[in-house]
Amino acid sequence: MSDQIITVYGTVWCGDCRRTRRFLDEHQIEYQWINIDQDKVGEQYVLKVNKGNRSVPTILFPDGSILVEPSNAQLAKKLNLAEPV
């Protein structure tokens, strides 16, 4: 994994995770996907940073910042993209 790639922790059944991935794909933002239902290390990371909650998507950015369950507008702001309509 590159330290310059966004890491998205989520699940395949989560609607917010699908929306986040679609947003990143549409804006051609490279990211690493970690399905916490299949990756127990990833699940433990999510639990740790969310105080025991399995909150997804949990997104780790190269600068070390984290967004949890962000809206498209929050993602756009973080990534310096035009606000979604």
N, CA, C and O atoms as a MOPAC input file, in Angstrom:
PM7 MOZYME 1SCF
protein

 N      0.84300 1    -1.18700 1     0.00000 1
 C      0.00000 1     0.00000 1     0.00000 1
 C      0.88100 1     1.24000 1     0.00000 1
 O      1.84000 1     1.32700 1     0.76700 1
 N      0.56300 1     2.17300 1    -0.83700 1
 C      1.27900 1     3.43500 1    -0.89800 1
 C      0.77600 1     4.36000 1     0.19600 1
 O     -0.41300 1     4.37000 1     0.51600 1
 N      1.68900 1     5.14000 1     0.76800 1
 C      1.30100 1     6.10800 1     1.79200 1
 C      0.57600 1     7.30000 1     1.19200 1
 O      0.09500 1     8.15600 1     1.93400 1
 N      0.48500 1     7.38100 1    -0.12300 1
 C     -0.15600 1     8.50900 1    -0.77900 1
 C     -1.54900 1     8.17700 1    -1.30900 1
 O     -2.14200 1     8.97100 1    -2.03900 1
 N     -2.06300 1     7.02400 1    -0.94700 1
 C     -3.37400 1     6.60000 1    -1.43600 1
 C     -4.37200 1     6.63600 1    -0.27900 1
 O     -4.04600 1     6.25700 1     0.84600 1
 N     -5.56200 1     7.08500 1    -0.56300 1
 C     -6.65600 1     7.07100 1     0.40300 1
 C     -7.03000 1     5.62000 1     0.68300 1
 O     -7.05000 1     4.79200 1    -0.22800 1
 N     -7.32500 1     5.31700 1     1.93600 1
 C     -7.79000 1     3.98800 1     2.30300 1
 C     -9.22600 1     4.10200 1     2.78400 1
 O     -9.52800 1     4.87300 1     3.69400 1
 N    -10.10600 1     3.32700 1     2.16500 1
 C    -11.52300 1     3.31900 1     2.52800 1
 C    -11.82800 1     1.98500 1     3.19600 1
 O    -11.70300 1     0.92600 1     2.58200 1
 N    -12.22600 1     2.05200 1     4.45100 1
 C    -12.64800 1     0.87600 1     5.20800 1
 C    -14.16600 1     0.83000 1     5.16900 1
 O    -14.82800 1     1.81400 1     5.49900 1
 N    -14.72300 1    -0.31200 1     4.76500 1
 C    -16.17200 1    -0.39400 1     4.68100 1
 C    -16.64800 1    -1.81500 1     4.51900 1
 O    -15.90500 1    -2.77300 1     4.73100 1
 N    -17.91700 1    -1.93000 1     4.13300 1
 C    -18.53600 1    -3.22200 1     3.87400 1
 C    -19.29400 1    -3.13700 1     2.55200 1
 O    -19.67000 1    -2.05000 1     2.11300 1
 N    -19.51100 1    -4.27600 1     1.93000 1
 C    -20.20400 1    -4.28100 1     0.64000 1
 C    -21.69100 1    -3.99700 1     0.78400 1
 O    -22.32300 1    -3.55000 1    -0.17300 1
 N    -22.26300 1    -4.24500 1     1.95200 1
 C    -23.70500 1    -4.06300 1     2.15300 1
 C    -24.06700 1    -2.65300 1     2.62400 1
 O    -25.25000 1    -2.33500 1     2.75200 1
 N    -23.08700 1    -1.81800 1     2.87900 1
 C    -23.31300 1    -0.46700 1     3.40500 1
 C    -23.58400 1     0.51900 1     2.26400 1
 O    -22.74900 1     0.69700 1     1.37800 1
 N    -24.75000 1     1.15200 1     2.29600 1
 C    -25.11600 1     2.12900 1     1.26400 1
 C    -24.17700 1     3.32500 1     1.22600 1
 O    -23.82600 1     3.79500 1     0.14400 1
 N    -23.76000 1     3.82800 1     2.39100 1
 C    -22.82900 1     4.96600 1     2.41900 1
 C    -21.47600 1     4.58300 1     1.84100 1
 O    -20.81000 1     5.40800 1     1.21500 1
 N    -21.06600 1     3.33100 1     2.04700 1
 C    -19.79600 1     2.85400 1     1.47000 1
 C    -19.88700 1     2.81200 1    -0.05200 1
 O    -18.95700 1     3.22600 1    -0.74400 1
 N    -21.00600 1     2.31400 1    -0.57200 1
 C    -21.18500 1     2.27400 1    -2.03800 1
 C    -21.20800 1     3.69100 1    -2.60400 1
 O    -20.61100 1     3.94700 1    -3.65000 1
 N    -21.88900 1     4.61400 1    -1.92700 1
 C    -21.95300 1     5.99900 1    -2.39400 1
 C    -20.56000 1     6.63100 1    -2.38800 1
 O    -20.19200 1     7.33100 1    -3.33100 1
 N    -19.80100 1     6.38900 1    -1.34500 1
 C    -18.44700 1     6.93800 1    -1.24400 1
 C    -17.55800 1     6.39800 1    -2.35300 1
 O    -16.83100 1     7.15800 1    -2.99200 1
 N    -17.60800 1     5.10700 1    -2.58300 1
 C    -16.79300 1     4.50700 1    -3.64400 1
 C    -17.19900 1     5.04400 1    -5.01600 1
 O    -16.34300 1     5.31000 1    -5.85900 1
 N    -18.49800 1     5.20000 1    -5.23800 1
 C    -18.98500 1     5.74900 1    -6.50700 1
 C    -18.46800 1     7.18000 1    -6.68400 1
 O    -18.02800 1     7.54700 1    -7.77300 1
 N    -18.51600 1     7.98400 1    -5.63000 1
 C    -18.02200 1     9.36100 1    -5.67800 1
 C    -16.53000 1     9.39200 1    -6.04100 1
 O    -16.11600 1    10.14500 1    -6.92200 1
 N    -15.73700 1     8.57400 1    -5.36300 1
 C    -14.29600 1     8.54100 1    -5.63900 1
 C    -14.02800 1     8.04600 1    -7.05800 1
 O    -13.16700 1     8.59000 1    -7.75000 1
 N    -14.75100 1     7.02700 1    -7.49300 1
 C    -14.58200 1     6.50500 1    -8.85700 1
 C    -14.94200 1     7.56500 1    -9.89800 1
 O    -14.21500 1     7.75700 1   -10.87300 1
 N    -16.06700 1     8.25300 1    -9.68700 1
 C    -16.49600 1     9.28200 1   -10.64400 1
 C    -15.49400 1    10.42600 1   -10.76000 1
 O    -15.37200 1    11.04800 1   -11.81600 1
 N    -14.77700 1    10.70100 1    -9.66800 1
 C    -13.77700 1    11.77200 1    -9.67700 1
 C    -12.36300 1    11.24200 1    -9.93400 1
 O    -11.38100 1    11.97600 1    -9.83000 1
 N    -12.28300 1     9.96000 1   -10.26800 1
 C    -11.01500 1     9.30000 1   -10.59600 1
 C     -9.97500 1     9.48800 1    -9.49500 1
 O     -8.80500 1     9.77500 1    -9.75100 1
 N    -10.44800 1     9.31400 1    -8.25500 1
 C     -9.57300 1     9.39400 1    -7.08700 1
 C     -9.13500 1     7.96800 1    -6.75600 1
 O     -9.97100 1     7.09300 1    -6.53200 1
 N     -7.83000 1     7.74200 1    -6.72800 1
 C     -7.30800 1     6.41900 1    -6.41600 1
 C     -7.47500 1     6.14500 1    -4.92200 1
 O     -7.24200 1     7.02000 1    -4.08900 1
 N     -7.88100 1     4.92000 1    -4.59800 1
 C     -8.03300 1     4.54800 1    -3.19800 1
 C     -7.85300 1     3.04300 1    -3.04300 1
 O     -7.97800 1     2.27400 1    -3.99700 1
 N     -7.56000 1     2.65800 1    -1.82300 1
 C     -7.49300 1     1.23600 1    -1.48300 1
 C     -8.76700 1     0.90300 1    -0.72300 1
 O     -9.13600 1     1.61900 1     0.20700 1
 N     -9.43500 1    -0.16100 1    -1.10100 1
 C    -10.67300 1    -0.61400 1    -0.46800 1
 C    -10.35100 1    -1.75700 1     0.48000 1
 O     -9.69600 1    -2.72800 1     0.09800 1
 N    -10.81600 1    -1.63500 1     1.72400 1
 C    -10.66500 1    -2.71900 1     2.69300 1
 C    -12.04300 1    -3.07500 1     3.21800 1
 O    -12.69200 1    -2.27400 1     3.89200 1
 N    -12.48500 1    -4.29300 1     2.90000 1
 C    -13.77500 1    -4.80400 1     3.34700 1
 C    -13.57600 1    -5.36600 1     4.75200 1
 O    -12.95800 1    -6.41700 1     4.92400 1
 N    -14.10300 1    -4.66000 1     5.75700 1
 C    -13.85500 1    -5.07800 1     7.13400 1
 C    -14.60800 1    -6.34500 1     7.51800 1
 O    -14.35200 1    -6.90500 1     8.58400 1
 N    -15.52600 1    -6.81100 1     6.68100 1
 C    -16.15400 1    -8.10600 1     6.92100 1
 C    -15.18800 1    -9.24300 1     6.59600 1
 O    -15.34700 1   -10.35600 1     7.09900 1
 N    -14.19600 1    -8.96900 1     5.76400 1
 C    -13.23800 1    -9.99700 1     5.35300 1
 C    -11.83600 1    -9.74200 1     5.89300 1
 O    -11.01200 1   -10.65500 1     5.90700 1
 N    -11.55300 1    -8.53700 1     6.33200 1
 C    -10.21600 1    -8.15900 1     6.79500 1
 C    -10.31000 1    -7.79900 1     8.27700 1
 O    -10.74800 1    -6.70200 1     8.62500 1
 N     -9.90300 1    -8.71500 1     9.14100 1
 C    -10.03900 1    -8.50100 1    10.58300 1
 C     -9.08900 1    -7.42300 1    11.10400 1
 O     -9.40500 1    -6.74600 1    12.08200 1
 N     -7.93300 1    -7.25700 1    10.46700 1
 C     -7.03200 1    -6.16600 1    10.85900 1
 C     -7.69300 1    -4.82700 1    10.54200 1
 O     -7.63500 1    -3.89300 1    11.34200 1
 N     -8.31700 1    -4.74100 1     9.37900 1
 C     -9.05000 1    -3.54000 1     9.01300 1
 C    -10.20500 1    -3.27100 1     9.96100 1
 O    -10.45000 1    -2.12900 1    10.35000 1
 N    -10.90900 1    -4.32300 1    10.32800 1
 C    -12.01800 1    -4.17200 1    11.27100 1
 C    -11.51700 1    -3.64900 1    12.61700 1
 O    -12.14300 1    -2.77400 1    13.21500 1
 N    -10.40900 1    -4.17300 1    13.08600 1
 C     -9.85100 1    -3.71200 1    14.36000 1
 C     -9.43700 1    -2.24200 1    14.28900 1
 O     -9.59500 1    -1.50300 1    15.26100 1
 N     -8.90800 1    -1.81900 1    13.13700 1
 C     -8.54200 1    -0.41200 1    12.95400 1
 C     -9.79000 1     0.47200 1    13.05900 1
 O     -9.77100 1     1.49400 1    13.74600 1
 N    -10.86600 1     0.08100 1    12.38300 1
 C    -12.12300 1     0.85000 1    12.41200 1
 C    -12.65000 1     0.92900 1    13.84300 1
 O    -13.05300 1     1.99900 1    14.30000 1
 N    -12.64700 1    -0.19100 1    14.54300 1
 C    -13.11500 1    -0.20100 1    15.93200 1
 C    -12.26500 1     0.71400 1    16.80800 1
 O    -12.78900 1     1.41400 1    17.67400 1
 N    -10.96300 1     0.70900 1    16.58300 1
 C    -10.04900 1     1.53000 1    17.39100 1
 C    -10.29700 1     3.02300 1    17.17100 1
 O    -10.43200 1     3.77900 1    18.13400 1
 N    -10.35700 1     3.44300 1    15.91700 1
 C    -10.47900 1     4.88700 1    15.65500 1
 C    -11.88900 1     5.40700 1    15.89800 1
 O    -12.09300 1     6.61700 1    15.99000 1
 N    -12.87100 1     4.50400 1    16.00200 1
 C    -14.25700 1     4.91800 1    16.23800 1
 C    -14.74600 1     4.51300 1    17.62700 1
 O    -15.94300 1     4.32200 1    17.84200 1
 N    -13.81200 1     4.38500 1    18.56200 1
 C    -14.13500 1     4.12300 1    19.96900 1
 C    -15.05300 1     2.91300 1    20.14500 1
 O    -16.03400 1     2.96400 1    20.88800 1
 N    -14.71900 1     1.82500 1    19.45000 1
 C    -15.46000 1     0.58400 1    19.58200 1
 C    -16.63000 1     0.42600 1    18.62900 1
 O    -17.27900 1    -0.62000 1    18.61100 1
 N    -16.90600 1     1.45300 1    17.83500 1
 C    -17.99900 1     1.38300 1    16.86700 1
 C    -17.48900 1     0.92700 1    15.51400 1
 O    -16.36600 1     1.23900 1    15.11700 1
 N    -18.32000 1     0.19400 1    14.82300 1
 C    -17.98600 1    -0.31800 1    13.48500 1
 C    -18.54000 1     0.65000 1    12.44100 1
 O    -19.29500 1     0.24900 1    11.55600 1
 N    -18.16500 1     1.91600 1    12.54600 1
 C    -18.69700 1     2.98400 1    11.68800 1
 C    -17.98600 1     2.98200 1    10.34600 1
 O    -16.76500 1     3.12000 1    10.27100 1
 N    -18.77400 1     2.82400 1     9.28200 1
 C    -18.22000 1     2.81200 1     7.93700 1
 C    -19.07700 1     3.66400 1     7.01000 1
 O    -20.28400 1     3.78200 1     7.22000 1
 N    -18.47400 1     4.25200 1     6.00000 1
 C    -17.05700 1     4.15800 1     5.70000 1
 C    -16.21500 1     4.99900 1     6.65400 1
 O    -16.59800 1     6.09700 1     7.05600 1
 N    -15.06900 1     4.45300 1     6.99700 1
 C    -14.01700 1     5.18600 1     7.69400 1
 C    -12.92400 1     5.38100 1     6.66000 1
 O    -12.41000 1     4.41500 1     6.09600 1
 N    -12.56800 1     6.64400 1     6.41200 1
 C    -11.63700 1     6.96100 1     5.32400 1
 C    -10.38100 1     7.58800 1     5.90700 1
 O    -10.44300 1     8.60700 1     6.59400 1
 N     -9.24400 1     6.96900 1     5.62700 1
 C     -7.94500 1     7.45400 1     6.06900 1
 C     -7.25500 1     8.12600 1     4.89000 1
 O     -7.09000 1     7.52700 1     3.82800 1
 N     -6.85500 1     9.38300 1     5.09100 1
 C     -6.20000 1    10.15500 1     4.04100 1
 C     -4.68600 1    10.14000 1     4.23800 1
 O     -4.20900 1     9.91400 1     5.35000 1
 N     -3.92600 1    10.38000 1     3.16700 1
 C     -2.46600 1    10.34500 1     3.25500 1
 C     -1.88900 1    11.29900 1     4.29700 1
 O     -0.79400 1    11.06300 1     4.80600 1
 N     -2.61200 1    12.37800 1     4.62400 1
 C     -2.11400 1    13.32000 1     5.63000 1
 C     -2.39100 1    12.85500 1     7.06000 1
 O     -2.05800 1    13.55100 1     8.01900 1
 N     -3.00900 1    11.65900 1     7.20100 1
 C     -3.29300 1    11.11000 1     8.51900 1
 C     -4.66900 1    11.46000 1     9.05400 1
 O     -5.08100 1    10.94400 1    10.09300 1
 N     -5.38300 1    12.33100 1     8.35600 1
 C     -6.72700 1    12.69600 1     8.80200 1
 C     -7.71800 1    11.59400 1     8.44700 1
 O     -7.47000 1    10.77200 1     7.56500 1
 N     -8.84000 1    11.59600 1     9.15000 1
 C     -9.85900 1    10.56800 1     8.98200 1
 C    -11.22300 1    11.23300 1     8.86400 1
 O    -11.53300 1    12.17200 1     9.59700 1
 N    -12.03400 1    10.73700 1     7.93600 1
 C    -13.44200 1    11.10700 1     7.86600 1
 C    -14.25500 1     9.83300 1     8.07300 1
 O    -13.93200 1     8.77900 1     7.52600 1
 N    -15.31400 1     9.94600 1     8.87200 1
 C    -16.18600 1     8.81300 1     9.14000 1
 C    -17.58500 1     9.15700 1     8.64400 1
 O    -18.16800 1    10.17100 1     9.02800 1
 N    -18.10900 1     8.29200 1     7.78300 1
 C    -19.44100 1     8.46600 1     7.20900 1
 C    -19.64100 1     9.86600 1     6.61800 1
 O    -20.64900 1    10.51700 1     6.89500 1
 N    -18.67800 1    10.33300 1     5.79900 1
 C    -18.80300 1    11.69400 1     5.25700 1
 C    -19.84700 1    11.77700 1     4.14700 1
 O    -20.12700 1    10.80000 1     3.45200 1
 N    -20.40600 1    12.96100 1     4.00400 1
 C    -21.29200 1    13.24100 1     2.87300 1
 C    -20.42700 1    13.48700 1     1.63400 1
 O    -19.21100 1    13.64500 1     1.74100 1
 N    -21.05600 1    13.51800 1     0.47100 1
 C    -20.31900 1    13.84700 1    -0.74900 1
 C    -19.73600 1    15.25700 1    -0.65300 1
 O    -18.63300 1    15.50500 1    -1.14000 1
 N    -20.46700 1    16.17800 1    -0.02900 1
 C    -19.97500 1    17.55300 1     0.12300 1
 C    -18.72900 1    17.58500 1     1.00300 1
 O    -17.78900 1    18.32400 1     0.71200 1
 N    -18.70900 1    16.79500 1     2.07300 1
 C    -17.53000 1    16.73900 1     2.93300 1
 C    -16.33700 1    16.14100 1     2.18600 1
 O    -15.20900 1    16.61400 1     2.32800 1
 N    -16.59100 1    15.10500 1     1.39500 1
 C    -15.51300 1    14.51700 1     0.59700 1
 C    -14.97800 1    15.51800 1    -0.42000 1
 O    -13.76600 1    15.65400 1    -0.59100 1
 N    -15.89300 1    16.21900 1    -1.09500 1
 C    -15.48600 1    17.20600 1    -2.10000 1
 C    -14.61500 1    18.28400 1    -1.45900 1
 O    -13.60600 1    18.68900 1    -2.03600 1
 N    -14.99700 1    18.74500 1    -0.28100 1
 C    -14.22600 1    19.78100 1     0.40800 1
 C    -12.84400 1    19.25600 1     0.77900 1
 O    -11.84400 1    19.93700 1     0.55200 1
 N    -12.77700 1    18.06300 1     1.34100 1
 C    -11.51300 1    17.47000 1     1.74700 1
 C    -10.58000 1    17.27800 1     0.54700 1
 O     -9.36800 1    17.46600 1     0.66000 1
 N    -11.14900 1    16.90500 1    -0.59500 1
 C    -10.35400 1    16.61700 1    -1.78300 1
 C    -10.18300 1    17.82600 1    -2.70800 1
 O     -9.64100 1    17.70600 1    -3.80700 1
 N    -10.65600 1    18.99500 1    -2.24600 1
 C    -10.56000 1    20.22600 1    -3.02600 1
 C    -11.24000 1    20.10300 1    -4.39800 1
 O    -10.71500 1    20.56300 1    -5.41200 1
 N    -12.41100 1    19.47500 1    -4.40100 1
 C    -13.18500 1    19.31700 1    -5.61200 1
 C    -14.35500 1    20.30100 1    -5.57700 1
 O    -14.71600 1    20.81200 1    -4.51700 1
 N    -14.93700 1    20.55700 1    -6.73900 1
 C    -16.12600 1    21.39900 1    -6.78100 1
 C    -17.24100 1    20.72000 1    -5.98500 1
 O    -17.39500 1    19.50000 1    -6.03400 1
 N    -17.99700 1    21.50300 1    -5.27100 1
 C    -19.11500 1    20.97900 1    -4.48200 1
 C    -20.09800 1    20.25400 1    -5.39100 1
 O    -20.41500 1    20.74400 1    -6.47400 1
 N    -20.58700 1    19.08100 1    -4.95900 1
 C    -21.60000 1    18.37500 1    -5.76300 1
 C    -22.91000 1    19.14400 1    -5.76100 1
 O    -23.22500 1    19.86300 1    -4.81200 1
 N    -23.66200 1    18.98200 1    -6.82900 1
 C    -24.96000 1    19.67500 1    -6.94500 1
 C    -26.02700 1    18.85500 1    -6.25500 1
 O    -27.19200 1    19.25100 1    -6.23300 1

